[in-house]
Amino acid sequence: MTEKALEVRHLIKTFGGGRSLFGGRRHMVTAVDRVSLALRSGETLAVVGESGSGKSTLARMLVGLEQPTAGDMMIAGQDAGKLRRQGARAFGKVVQYVFQDPVASLNPRKTIGEILETPLKLLSGYGADKRRARMADLMDAVQMPADTLSRYPHEFSGGQAQRIAIARSLAAEAQILILDEPVSALDVSVQAQVLLLLQELKQKFGLSYLFISHDLAVVEAIADRVAVMRSGRVVEQGPVEALFGSPQDAYTRQLIGSAPRMRRTDP
């Protein structure tokens, strides 16, 4: 796993600053402060930290939901800014985003089939017959029954909805998934099932995951490498076994010392 699926160098994101509507100075907050890290092809890199550490802002920059203040981002060997300027189709075929709240991320007015067909129409160029076949394959891949496609989001549990959201992210055959707290809204038993599914999909499709989480037990169960963020900065990063076995930073030791442990989910 030496090829870099994704890399950021000295990435900065600030909010605020300048003058308010009433003429006063607005306080500037640095949410991401000179972050550098790389996701290797075929691996799971977890970015972990407490609320407000900057990890979700980092994820949102990687998929274009936030624009960096400074720094460089490379996705699949291409400059992320140039890739976005090529349009949604070019960008969506390379990287996809899985949201924390699966139910809220699915349009309640559309059937699951309509939800899955949208990225296929926009990104794949498939005809109607091939789209239907692809949707059936996606349901099979995430272990959902075929009649799922004719039903609506409110008919599914949180775990089932997250499987559907993962299927949507796979529709365009992107090789990089940004998973932002994808199991934090689920019961612990369901979390384990979804983590195992993610591991199986990674092996089957050759995916690379940037996995955002505040939960070190989940991170230990799924990650190959870990980057720990605090106050917008990466304070430590390394292989999961080394980081959990012999953390070097005091903040990392504090996080690990207070976290429950979860058995790894290797398929």
N, C-alpha and C positions, 0 to 999 in steps of 0.2 A: 504494500500500500504506500507507494512513494509519490505517485502523481497527485498533484493538488487539485481537488475538485473546487475548492474555494479558499481564498486567502484575503485577509485584511491586514493593512500595514498602517500603523500610527493613526488609527481612525478616531475622529473626534466628532461629538455631537453636542452642541450647546443650545439651550432654550433661553428666551428672554433677552435682556440687554436692550440698549437703545432707549428711546423716550416713550413714555406712556401717552395716552390721549390727553392726560391732564398736565403734561409737561415735565413730570418727574422722571427720574432714571429708574428703569426696570431692572430688577436683580437678575443676573445671568447665572444659569445653572448648567454645569457641565455633566451631562448624563452619561456620556462615553468619553473616556479620557485617554487618548493615545494607545488604543488597543491594537495589538498585533497578534494574530493567530492564523492557523491554517487547518483546513479540513482535508484530509487525504482521501483519495478515491477509495470507496468501499468501506469506510470506517464510520463509527459513530463518535463524534466529538460532542461531549456535554459541556454546556456553559452553565455554571451553577452560582447561586448567590442569593442573598436575602432580597426581599422586595425593595426596589429603589436602587439596586446595585448596577443597573444599566443593561442587564442581559436582554430584556425584551426590546429595548430601544435598539440594541445591536441587531436583533433579529429583524426588526421592522426596516432598518436600513438595508439589510441584505436583500429584501424583496421589494424595495422601492417605495415602501409606505412612509418612510422618512428619508430625507436627503442629508448626507453627512456634511458637517461644517468643514472638515478637512480630512485628509488621508486618502488611501487607495483601497479599492475593492476589486478583486479579480474573481470571476465566476467561470468555471470550466475553461480556464486559460484566457478569458476575454475580459477586458475592462468593463466593469458592471455598468458604468454610465453609458458607454458606447452601446452595450447590449440593450439597455433600456430604450435608447434612442432609436433602435431598429424596430421597436414596437412591442406590443404585448405578446404577439405570437412568438417572436424570437426569444423573448425573456421567459415566457411561460413554458416553453419547450425545454428549458434548461433547469429552472429552479421553481419549486412550488412551496406553498406555506400551509401548515396545518395549525388551526387555531385551538386555543385553550378550551373554549366552550363549543362543543360540537353541535348542539341543538341550535344555538344562536347563529352559527355559521352557515346553516342551511335555510334556504328561502322557504318559509312555511306555506306559501301559496302555490308551490310547485311540487310535483311528484318527484321522487328520487330519480326516476328516469329522465325527467326534464332537467334536473340539476346536473346529472352526469353528462347529459348530451351537450350542455352549453360549452364546456371546455373542449369537447370533441369537435364541435362545429367551428369554434374560434381558432383552435390550435392544430388540429390534426389534418384537416382537409379530407376526411373520410366521407364517403357517400352514406346514405341512410342505412343500407343493409350492413355495411361494415361498422357503422356506429352502434347498431343494435347488437351485433356480435361482440364488439369491444365492451359494451356495458355488461353483457352477460358474463364475459370473462372476468371483468373487474369484481362483480358480485361473488364469483367463485373464489377469486384471489383473497378477498377479505372475509370469506366464509359466511356469506349472507345468502339466503334463499333467493331464487330467481324472481319470485313475486314481490320482492322488495321494490323493484323498479316502478310498480304501479301504485305504491303507497306514498303517504306524506310524512314529513319529518316528525310530527307530533305523535305518530304511532310507534315510535321506537324509544328504547331506553337510551341512557347516556352512552353506554358502551357500544350499543348498536349504531347510534348516530356517529360516534367517532370512527367506527369501521367504514361507514359510508363516506365520511369526510376524507378519510385516508384514500378510499377508492377514487374520489374526485381528484385528489392530488396526483394520483397515478395515471389519470386519463390521458394526459398529453405525453406520457412516457418520459417525463423529466427524470434525471438521474440524481438530483440533489433535492432533499426535502428539509425545510426549516420547520422543526416541530416545537411550537411555543407552548410549554406546559401541557402536552397533549393528554396526560392522564390525571392531572391534578383535580379535575372536577368529577372523577370517577371513584366508586368504592374500591377498597384495597384489592378485593378478589377480582374485580373487573380490570383493575390496573394491570395485574399480572397477565391476564389474558391478552390485553392489547399490547403489552410489551413483547410478549411471545410472538404475536402476529407481526409486529414491526421487525423483529429479528428474522422471521421466516421470509418476509417480503424483501428484506435487504439482501438476503442470500439468493432468493429466486430471481430478482431483477437487477442485482448489482448496484444497489442504491448507496448513496452517502447521506448521512444524517447529521445535521447540526441540531442538537437536542437541548432546548432551554428548560431549566428546572430549578426550583428552590429546594427540591427534595433529594438529599444525598442518597437515601436508600434506593430510590428509583434510579439515580445516576449510576450507583455501583452495580445495579442489576443489568444495565443495558450498554454502558459506555465502554469504548476502547481507550479513549483519552478524555481528560477533564481539564477545563480551564475554570478557575475560581475567580469571580469578580466581586469587588468591593468598592463602593463609591465611584463607580465608573471605570475602574482600572482592573486589569488582570493581575492578581497578586501571586498566582502560582498556576502552573499547568504541567501536565505530564501524563504518562500511562496510568490507567485507573488503579492497577495493583500497587504501583509505587506511591501514588498520591494518597491512597487510603492506608497503605501499610506504613509509610514514613513521610507524613506531610512536613514540609519545611517551614511554611508560614504560620505564624501564631493564629491568624484568623481561620485558616484552613483547619488547624488542629481543633479550634473551638467548634467549628461547624461539624466536623466528624465526630467529636466527642459527644455532641448532643443529638446525633441522628440515630434512629433505629436502623437495623440492617435488614436487607432483603436478599434472598437467594437469586443468583444470576439466572437470566432467562435464555441462555443459549439453547437454540432448538436442537 
